[in-house]
Amino acid sequence: MLEVENLTVSVEGKTLLKDISLHIEEGETRMLFGENGSGKTSLLMAIMGLGNYQVESGRILFKGVDITGLPTHERARMGIGIMFQRPPTIRGLKVEEMLDLIKRDGRDPEELAAELNFTDFLDRDLNLGFSGGEIKRAELLQLMAQDPDLVLLDEPMTGLDPVGRVEVKRIIEELHARGKTVMFNSHILSDVHELCSRIAIMRSGRVIWQGTVDEALDEAPSLEDFFMKVVTS
């Protein structure tokens, strides 16, 4: 589904990602883990082709097609979707209008909103006055309407109360059950056991370890212990 080959990325002359290689199978759920500033969000943004992320070397392949030079909207049309950690507020654009713009054929916005208990928000300006949890639900609703094959989630658990965390986890599990490929970053190692079997640990713009959860636990009594072992070695 996704191959990242020897990818080096910079923004305004500053190198943020260094020689990263990843291979994500179709239907896999992969977690990126690392300290603040390790490059997790930058990697997701580079895959989506957002902002002024400049690929200095390497390439990104999606479904076997080299998308390194494609604009963001072309990547979205091919089936890549992203949920932002801090999405913008858009005055004058209703949630329902946004869903109508991005939905795939056959996706009913009202039915999707009902699944997230979000029907009352359809006539509100996108993210205007929304709480942190409501913004996350609005982002997930847009992803469900777009129905991408590869789902990128930037810190999906950040700022959520326990109910919101359970809701987001349920949706990620549902995406996995529907055969979607999911890659997300998080600071919460407990998410690994519940949501995925493979992790990639990042530090200083590099992937310093990747493998299965079982492989990590073979080397340390807990994922926390394994993470500290990797980053201090």
C-alpha positions, 0 to 999 in steps of 0.5 A: 500500500505504501513504500517510503524509500530513503526519504529526506525532507526539508522545510525552508532549508532545515532537514526534518526527515533523514533517509527514512524507509518504511513499507506498509502492507495493505490493511495494516495499522502502523504506529509511529512513536517518538519524542516531541520533535522526532519527525512523526508529524513531518513524515505524515505531512510529507506523505500527504504532500502538504505545505512546504515540505521539500523532498531532497532525496528518496521517493514515496510510492502509493499502490505502486505509483510514485507520488513524490511529485504529486500535489496534495489533491491528486494524492487525496483523489488516489485514496490518501486521507489525513486527520490533522492534530490542529485543523483550521476553523473555516467560517462560512463553510458548514460541516455538511457542505464540507462533507458534500464536497469530499464524499465518495459516491454513496456516502450519506453525510447524515448517516455518517454523522449519526454514527458519531453522534454528530448530527447536530453539528452539520449546520455549524461552521467547520470547527468554529467554537468546537471543543477538542473532542468535537474537532476530532469527531469532525475530522473523523467524520470527514475521513469517513465521508472521503473513505480513503484507502490509506488513513493518516492520523496525526495524534488522534488521541491528543486532548480527548477525554476517556470517552473521546479516546474510546470513540476514536479507538473504535473508529480506528478498529472499524477502519482496520476491520474494513480493510483500510490501511492506517498509520498514526502517531501517538505519545501513548504506548498503550495505544499499541496493544489495542490498535496495532501490531507493528510500530516504528520508533523515530528520533531526530528525524530518523526511524531508529527501530521498526518491528512488531510489538512482540519483537519489542516485548521479547527484548524488554519487560514493557514497551516503555522499557523497550523505548528507553532502551532503543533511544538511549542505545 
